[in-house]
Amino acid sequence: MTRPPRASPRKKDRLVAVTLDEASIGRSNPDVEHERAVAIYDLLEDNTFAPNDEEEQGPFALHLSITGARLAFEIRRADGTPVVAHLLSLTPLRRVVKDYYTVCDSYYTAIRTATPDRIEALDMGRRALHDEGSNLLMERLSRKVTLDFDTARRLFTLICVLHWKG
């Protein structure tokens, strides 16, 4: 059985580049850098993302930086022309990210020794927390940016990786 082709977003409603501000986010060990690169790759591979201003035409580039306890979203056109900036408080996401890491640690430990039922329960908890974080992120960005749930999941993954110390 063949799958129907995945409907792709219109080219203008998507991210084509994501960069991280090295001055505020910094570089990390090779494991963390690899996870950041994978998260960015996954986000760029399939996404729906556009500022809510209907006059703005993409595709878009996203530059992320950290200012205090806020994540700065600098949205630009693919050619670098600034479109809009948005500061997102990380405080509402802090609990979900912490809980997500706790369950992930338990999940990866369980893979080595636990029963399949225990592994499945932890995996369900991990996915539920990831969904919760994704929904919260969509809600927090809704006044500035339109994105679909899958894009919010990939963006939440990237935010988690930005918190990971390795």
N, C-alpha and C positions, 0 to 999 in steps of 0.2 A: 504494500500500500504506500502510495506517495503522499507526502504532505503538500497542501497548497502553499504557494509562496507566501512568506510573511509580508503583511502590508507594511510598507515603510513610510515614515513620515515624509511630508513634503520637504524638499531640500532646504527650504527657507526656515523651517521650524525645527532646527537641530543644531547641536554643537558639533563643530569640526575641530576644535582645539581646546584643551584644558591645560593651563599652566599653574604652577604653584610658586608663590613668592618666596624665594630662598631667604630673604632677609627676615621675614616674620615666621615662616614655617620651618625653615632650615632643612638641612640634609640630615640623614640618619644612617644607621648601619645598612649593609647591603640587603639584609632580609626585608627591612622596612621599605627601602627604596624599591625593591622588586615588587612588593605588595602594592605600593603606590602606583607604580607603572602599570600593573595588571588592572587595578581599579580604574585608572584613567582609560586604558585600552578598552575595557568592557563598557564604560560609559560612552565612549566615542563610537563604538561599534554599532550601537543601536540606541537611539534616544529621540525624544520629542522635547524640545526646549525652545521657548521664545518669550521675550518680554511681553507683558500684557498690552503695551502700546502697539496698536495695530498698524501704525505707520512704519514701524521698524521692520526692515527686511533683512533676513539672514542669508546665509547661515551665520552662526555666532561663534565667538570664542569666549571662554570663561577663564578669568584670572582670579585665583583664590589667594587670599592673604588673611592673616590673623591680626586683629586689632583688639587688644585687651581680651575680653571673653566673647568676642564677636568674630564671626567669619565674614570677611568682606567678599562679596560677589561683584566683580567688575565685569560686566557684560559688554562685549565689543562685537563689532562686525568682524567677519573673517579677515578683512584687510587691516584690522587694528583700530578702526574708528570707534571711539567710545559711544556707548548707547545708554547705559544706566548702571548705577552702582547701588548695591543693597547690602546693609549690614544685618546679619542674622545672629541673634543672641544664641550662644551655644548652651546657655544655662538650662533651657527646657529639654535639651537633648542629652544632658549629662547623665541623668539616671538611666535612660534607655541604653546609652552606650556602655555604661558601667555594667549593667545587668547583662547586656549582650556579650561582653567580654567574659564575664563570669561563667555564663552558660557555654560559650565557645570553649573555654578552658576545660570545663567538665566534659564536654562532648569529645574533644580531642584526647583527653585522658581515657575516657570510657572506650574509645575505639580499640584500644590495646587489650582491655581485659573484661569489659562488661558484657552482659547478655545482650542479644539483639533487641529485646524489649526495652532495656534501659537506654541503649544507643538511640533507638527510634524516639523515645520520649524526650530525650535531650535535644535531638534534631528538631522535633516539633516545637519545643520551647525556643530554640535558637531562631527558627523561621518566624515564629510568632513575634518575638522581640524585634526582628529585622523588619517585619511588616509594620509593627507599631512605630518604630523610628521613621520608616518611610512615609507613613501617613502623617506623622507629626511634622516632618520636613515639608511635605506638600502643603499642609495647612499653613505653616509659617511663611512659606514663599508665595502663597496664592495671590496676594495683592500685587506682587511684582512680576511673577514669572508663571507661565503655563508649562506644566510638564506632566507626563503620564506617570502611572504608578511604577512601571518598570524602570523608568528613568530616575524616579525618586529612590527606588531601591538601590540602583547603581551609585547614585550620589550619596546616599546614606553609607554605603560601603566605603566610599572614598573618605567621607568625614570620619568614619571609624578608624580607617588606616592612618589618617592624620593624627589621631590620638595615640596610636600604637607606638610603644617605645622599643619593641623588639624582644 
